[in-house]
Amino acid sequence: MQLLRRKIGLALGALAFAAAQASAQAVLTPGQMRDLAGQAVIQGQAGLAFDLTGALIARDDTDLDAHLIRSRAARNLGRNDDALTHARRAWSLADGEEARYAAALAMAQALSSSGRRTAAQLWLRRAIQIAPDAAHKARATEDFRYVRRQNPWSTALRFSVTPSSNINNGSRNETSELFGLPFEFALEGEARALSGVEIAGGLSTRYRIIDSARKRTDLLFGASHRTYVLSDEAKELAPDADGADFATSSVFFGVQEDYALPGGRARLGWDARLGRTWYGGDPLLAYTRIGANYRRATANNGMLSLSVNHEGQAGEGTREDATIWSAHLGYGMSLASGNTISVSTSFVRSESDADFLDYTQRAVSARYGLGSPIGPAQLDFGLTLSEKRHDRSSLTTNGRDERSIEARVTAAFPEMDFYGFIPTVTLNAERTHANIDLYETENFGIQVGIRSAF
């Protein structure tokens, strides 16, 4: 019965709209025409809404609501160019938070319907920034997530500034025993830990060429650069050194695919990459990497992941080649409190004629993230333990052994949201014990960066 009443109501509404279309200009006031056009869009009468708002705009081209309604009607009719035209005009007329928010949404919707989803995401970030209240912000955020899922392009930018006590991974010791001799050698210059500031930036992008229920295929590209500014103390220790001497740059191209497995809870994938790395401005190595991965959702809001990779490095200049196998096993889950926890273990085997590139490394990591902020900060804690074994070393007769511990605390500040980006601060402390004093290091740093809030 309720469905029948609804159908009758829609039929009567359609008749009313048709009658109004015939005599709207003669009978209705501009306010009534505007209301009728809005109702027409809501009830699926986009053609009627388009015609009514056309009359309103012909009467007054500064009618903001008419442009907003006509943009929506044009989009529903598939007239995407018209939708963009009227959304732009609405944005130029908008004055005040609510009007600018509505116009920004109209622009995003028109752009998305035109297939320009990256531009639509930028307009949705603008809508989020100028949203008049939390409810409007939540709606724009949900729209952003929807458009992002539909967008074949996904791009992430990274930038950070990190004051560090050891930018060159130098020794924390002033002297070192070498070759088992019963006396110590003084460590000078770049062999010592040099303090300074790391400045890093990067870009990674993905273009999805296949997106189906069973299979996803992506093309990948990434680039990054990291350089340093030495402190006055570091310049005294190593007067001939410059921060750019330790700069690293990298670029890669790749492809990845993953497949949904029966049951809908697991995915199996593979990826391949070609990359190149520079150190101190000079070519360091070129590499090829291929890997496979498996992910499975568990019943307790968890995710199990496993990956295996093979990388071949072709050294540039005097650098030796290396072949690297690596594996990673991890599990993460969301707790009932809203907190998150994850643990992982990894294994790396690198083979090379160069003793410093010939090693076996094992590591275990744990991470705990708080679901609710403490004061203004959303906190995340991490701990990593690792051991590394070089069977050969040019400095000793019994190889090289290292054991490292690294602790991190990251604070994100969601209340300082700017266009959907929030600042982060990471405190990092790392120490390495080794059987060779030269390789005993420690590093304390504070990393300041930004990340997307959604």
C-alpha atoms as one frame of an Amber mdcrd trajectory, in Angstrom:
protein
   0.000   0.000   0.000   2.831   2.348   0.898   4.507   1.629  -2.437   1.223
   2.292  -4.273   0.798   5.642  -2.517   4.363   6.543  -3.453   3.771   5.724
  -7.124   0.556   7.761  -7.148   2.406  10.660  -5.504   5.154  10.556  -8.103
   2.609  10.415 -10.930   0.724  13.417  -9.549   4.021  15.208  -9.061   4.993
  14.557 -12.659   1.636  15.937 -13.859   2.116  18.991 -11.678   5.594  19.515
 -13.079   4.298  19.202 -16.647   1.573  21.724 -15.959   3.998  24.037 -14.264
   6.376  23.797 -17.224   3.670  25.098 -19.515   2.872  28.138 -17.424   5.727
  28.573 -14.986   6.846  31.980 -16.153   3.307  33.287 -16.247   2.084  31.897
 -12.906   5.011  31.194 -10.581   7.232  33.658  -8.801  11.033  33.215  -9.151
  11.132  31.714  -5.645   8.423  29.199  -6.526  10.173  28.316  -9.792  13.414
  27.775  -7.864  11.696  25.496  -5.360   9.945  23.602  -8.139  13.241  23.130
 -10.014  14.867  21.754  -6.859  12.021  19.294  -6.352  12.203  18.292 -10.002
  15.874  17.317  -9.648  15.153  15.316  -6.499  12.262  13.421  -8.160  14.166
  12.617 -11.336  12.665  15.305 -13.590  16.053  16.675 -14.700  14.704  18.039
 -18.004  12.061  20.113 -16.247  14.628  21.402 -13.725  16.977  22.351 -16.570
  14.261  24.324 -18.367  13.010  26.087 -15.234  16.509  27.168 -14.175  17.177
  28.315 -17.734  14.292  30.752 -17.381  15.553  31.893 -13.980  19.092  32.492
 -15.296  17.783  34.354 -18.341  15.963  36.620 -15.904  18.961  37.006 -13.536
  22.391  35.562 -14.329  23.476  36.104 -10.720  20.919  33.609  -9.373  23.306
  31.316  -7.472  20.738  28.631  -6.589  19.541  28.441 -10.176  23.104  27.777
 -11.383  23.594  25.100  -8.727  20.349  23.335  -9.613  20.989  23.626 -13.346
  24.478  22.142 -12.931  22.974  19.140 -11.143  20.196  18.787 -13.738  22.687
  19.010 -16.615  24.835  16.322 -15.003  21.803  14.044 -14.657  21.030  14.621
 -18.329  24.591  13.744 -19.337  25.303  17.332 -20.415  28.629  17.478 -18.598
  29.942  20.624 -20.313  26.822  22.514 -19.221  27.180  21.081 -15.717  30.741
  22.444 -15.507  29.749  25.826 -16.931  27.064  26.412 -14.331  29.155  24.999
 -11.479  31.939  27.457 -12.343  29.453  30.298 -12.482  28.058  29.250  -9.097
  31.563  29.260  -7.623  32.186  32.775  -8.949  28.914  33.963  -7.347  29.268
  32.113  -4.043  29.679  34.279  -0.969  29.782  32.706   2.475  30.726  29.262
   3.750  27.552  27.382   2.841  27.354  28.834  -0.662  31.037  28.198  -1.384
  30.739  24.679   0.005  27.743  23.929  -2.244  29.520  25.381  -5.282  32.678
  23.380  -4.576  30.602  20.184  -4.381  28.906  21.071  -7.655  32.290  21.562
  -9.316  33.548  18.230  -7.955  30.443  16.371  -9.121  30.556  17.901 -12.590
  34.265  17.132 -12.963  33.805  13.557 -11.765  30.959  12.981 -14.236  33.259
  14.311 -16.976  35.882  11.705 -16.064  38.231  14.273 -14.487  38.353  12.564
 -11.115  41.733  13.872  -9.963  40.501  17.448 -10.414  37.272  16.427  -8.654
  39.311  15.234  -5.662  41.037  18.622  -5.463  37.651  20.388  -5.389  36.416
  17.983  -2.717  39.462  18.845  -0.597  38.445  22.485  -1.019  34.885  21.622
   0.027  36.227  19.823   3.108  38.333  22.852   3.992  35.433  25.337   3.797
  32.674  23.050   5.148  30.479  25.049   7.566  30.185  22.217  10.118  31.227
  18.649  10.909  28.256  17.061   9.107  29.024  18.878   5.839  32.703  17.986
   6.209  31.847  14.304   6.711  29.672  14.300   3.575  32.462  15.825   1.447
  34.964  13.368   2.921  32.763  10.421   1.976  32.372  11.856  -1.542  36.183
  12.145  -1.719  36.625   8.489  -0.793  34.060   7.458  -3.387  35.728   9.461
  -6.168  39.150   8.148  -5.154  37.895   4.581  -5.503  36.622   5.395  -8.986
  39.765   7.258 -10.063  42.269   5.204 -12.093  44.964   7.657 -10.964  46.207
   7.603  -7.376  49.067   9.933  -6.457  50.832  10.430  -3.131  53.245  13.252
  -2.319  55.713  13.063   0.562  57.781  15.764   2.232  59.666  15.790   5.520
  62.327  17.683   7.423  64.332  15.644   9.927  66.990  16.995  12.282  69.273
  14.013  12.936  72.307  13.213  15.052  73.709  10.879  12.375  72.905  11.688
   8.753  75.764   9.604   7.299  75.352   6.448   9.433  78.805   7.073  10.871
  80.282   5.502  13.964  79.343   6.776  17.408  82.876   5.902  18.580  85.974
   8.060  18.340  88.308   5.069  17.896  88.087   1.525  16.572  90.089  -1.688
  16.790  90.875  -3.081  13.344  92.220  -6.412  12.105  92.394  -7.737  15.693
  95.406  -5.576  16.505  95.941  -4.705  20.203  95.608  -0.962  19.729  92.969
   1.454  18.441  92.804   3.663  15.375  91.300   7.153  15.571  88.153   7.657
  13.515  88.025  10.971  11.721  85.897  12.895   9.241  83.074  11.056   7.539
  83.780   7.863   9.509  82.273   9.652  12.539  78.572  10.353  13.032  77.752
  13.755  11.510  74.693  15.675  12.672  72.492  17.813  10.471  69.086  18.130
   8.873  67.596  15.746   6.321  65.251  17.238   3.717  63.279  14.611   1.796
  60.537  14.609  -0.796  58.928  12.084  -3.068  56.091  11.230  -5.415  54.439
   7.930  -6.230  51.590   7.433  -8.648  49.492   4.546  -9.875  47.321   4.235
 -12.971  44.781   1.414 -12.911  44.279  -0.044 -16.386  42.076  -2.985 -15.321
  39.624  -2.857 -12.423  37.171  -5.728 -12.178  35.732  -7.849  -9.405  38.352
 -10.509 -10.111  41.458  -8.609 -11.247  43.263  -5.281 -10.820  46.217  -4.183
 -12.941  48.221  -1.027 -12.210  51.084   0.859 -13.816  53.445   2.393 -11.247
  55.908   5.284 -11.116  57.845   6.758  -8.235  60.613   9.266  -7.602  62.293
  10.494  -4.433  65.181  12.699  -3.346  66.867  13.119   0.017  69.575  15.643
   0.805  71.220  17.040   3.937  72.461  20.206   5.580  75.392  19.676   7.938
  75.475  21.244  11.384  78.352  23.492  12.458  79.649  20.685  14.681  79.634
  18.268  11.730  81.543  20.772   9.592  84.231  20.916  12.271  84.503  17.104
  12.357  84.548  16.784   8.538  85.551  20.160   7.018  85.752  18.717   3.507
  82.268  17.160   3.607  79.068  18.661   2.242  75.487  17.577   2.921  74.942
  16.889  -0.765  77.716  14.268  -0.617  75.258  11.977   1.155  72.209  12.819
  -0.978  70.281   9.946  -2.551  67.841  10.020  -5.454  65.804   7.224  -6.970
  63.246   6.605  -9.682  61.309   3.506 -10.708  58.701   2.247 -13.164  56.623
  -0.848 -12.558  53.497  -2.906 -12.996  51.434  -4.825 -10.447  48.444  -7.145
 -10.552  46.333  -8.837  -7.950  43.513 -11.340  -8.146  40.557 -12.037  -5.871
  40.621 -15.624  -4.670  37.465 -17.726  -4.129  35.633 -16.808  -0.951  36.231
 -13.079  -1.299  38.571 -12.763   1.704  41.979 -13.184   0.066  43.962 -11.691
  -2.817  47.073 -12.953  -4.581  49.310 -10.577  -6.492  52.645  -9.940  -8.168
  54.659  -6.888  -9.148  57.755  -6.012 -11.164  59.899  -2.859 -11.128  62.834
  -1.288 -12.930  64.692   1.369 -10.971  67.809   3.476 -10.688  69.540   5.093
  -7.705  72.043   7.931  -7.410  74.291   8.740  -4.446  75.977  12.104  -4.004
  74.761  13.041  -7.469  76.523  10.091  -9.152  74.897   6.892 -10.474  75.012
   4.182  -7.803  73.039   1.235  -9.173  70.252   0.037 -11.449  67.922  -2.691
 -10.294  65.181  -5.052 -11.380  62.746  -6.419  -8.827  59.972  -8.969  -9.035
  57.793 -10.165  -6.197  54.647 -11.982  -5.159  52.274 -11.219  -2.305  49.292
 -12.736  -0.531  46.762 -10.938   1.699  43.889 -12.447   3.627  41.270 -10.780
   5.815  40.579 -12.648   9.049  37.373 -12.907  11.043  38.553 -10.622  13.862
  39.051  -7.460  11.766  42.590  -8.538  10.976  44.765  -8.789   7.890  47.475
 -11.373   7.223  50.098 -10.503   4.613  52.995 -12.385   3.074  55.411 -11.231
   0.400  58.543 -12.588  -1.321  60.850 -10.503  -3.538  63.906 -10.995  -5.723
  66.074  -8.031  -6.688  69.076  -7.884  -8.981  71.356  -4.857  -8.557  73.797
  -3.802 -11.268  76.400  -1.568  -9.652  77.647   1.594 -11.357  81.328   2.529
 -11.449  83.271   0.574  -8.834  80.206  -0.693  -6.975  79.781  -4.455  -7.141
  76.606  -6.206  -8.279  74.277  -7.850  -5.757  71.436 -10.344  -5.738  68.883
  -9.932  -2.952  66.115 -12.228  -1.746  63.657 -10.939   0.846  60.511 -12.159
   2.582  58.007 -10.457   4.876  55.227 -11.866   7.040  52.857  -9.583   8.912
  49.575  -9.492  10.771  47.546  -6.488  11.859  44.154  -6.031  13.454  41.759
  -3.442  14.859  40.843  -3.859  18.515  37.405  -3.292  20.047  38.759  -0.124
  21.671  39.487   1.369  18.252  43.230   0.918  18.712  45.267  -0.976  16.115
  48.125  -3.428  16.523  50.436  -5.125  14.054  53.464  -7.416  14.182  55.774
  -8.529  11.402  58.985 -10.365  10.684  61.322 -10.086   7.719  64.304 -11.881
   6.237  66.869 -10.580   3.735  69.671 -12.471   2.014  72.058 -10.399  -0.117
  74.813 -12.066  -2.155  77.710 -10.125  -3.668  81.469 -10.184  -4.251  81.642
  -7.049  -2.052  81.715  -8.054   1.617  79.560  -5.098   2.713  76.823  -6.235
   0.283  77.044  -9.910   1.263  74.941 -10.470   4.363  71.917 -12.056   6.035
  69.478  -9.899   8.015  66.489 -10.754  10.195  64.085  -8.354  11.856  60.901
  -8.303  13.934  58.663  -5.252  14.297  55.643  -4.278  16.336  53.345  -1.282
  16.057  50.520   0.012  18.273  48.236   2.877  17.257  45.778   4.653  19.537
  42.279   5.084  18.144  41.489   8.184  20.230  43.690  11.278  20.448  45.508
  12.223  23.619  45.028  15.963  23.730  45.550  17.203  20.151  47.717  14.231
  19.099  46.888  10.857  17.535  49.753   8.620  18.704  51.390   5.636  17.048
  54.231   3.597  18.621  56.700   1.314  16.851  59.621  -0.934  17.778  62.008
  -2.891  15.519  64.721  -5.375  16.498  67.139  -6.670  13.883  70.365  -8.620
  13.499  72.724  -8.617  10.551  75.546 -11.039   9.747  78.349 -10.525   7.197
  80.357 -13.734   6.828  83.254 -11.756   5.356  84.792  -8.423   6.367  87.908
  -6.635   5.171  88.430  -5.352   8.727  88.330  -8.617  10.718  88.969 -12.304
  10.220  85.683 -13.478  11.764  83.127 -11.460   9.820  80.868  -8.670  11.000
  77.864  -8.886  13.320  75.358  -6.141  14.118  72.321  -5.961  16.388  70.011
  -2.965  16.172  67.040  -1.595  18.055  64.851   1.218  16.783  61.951   2.909
  18.587  59.518   5.403  17.054  56.651   7.537  18.278  54.552   9.379  15.696
  52.082  12.087  16.608  49.510  13.230  14.045  47.434  16.364  14.664  43.961
  15.927  13.082  42.672  19.263  14.426  45.289  21.071  12.314  43.690  19.755
   9.122  44.380  21.906   6.045  42.656  20.821   2.822  42.607  17.255   4.165
  46.307  17.199   5.082  47.563  17.045   8.661  51.042  17.584  10.157  52.956
  14.733  11.772  55.939  14.633  14.108  57.983  11.447  14.562  60.544  10.933
  17.325  63.048   8.266  16.322  65.872   6.622  18.276  68.112   3.896  16.855
  71.209   2.161  18.154  73.418  -0.508  16.581  75.884  -2.703  18.484  78.598
  -4.357  16.386  81.700  -6.469  16.848  83.580  -3.776  14.908  83.614  -0.358
  16.579  83.461   1.373  13.196  79.922   0.070  12.656  78.522   0.916  16.077
  76.041   3.727  15.452  73.266   5.650  17.115  70.821   8.138  15.723  68.251
  10.401  17.331  65.930  12.366  15.084  62.745  14.380  14.926  60.889  14.125
  11.619  58.316  16.744  10.686  56.046  15.851   7.758  52.517  15.923   6.361
  50.069  13.203   5.372  46.527  12.897   4.074  43.856  12.690   6.762  41.774
  10.246   4.672
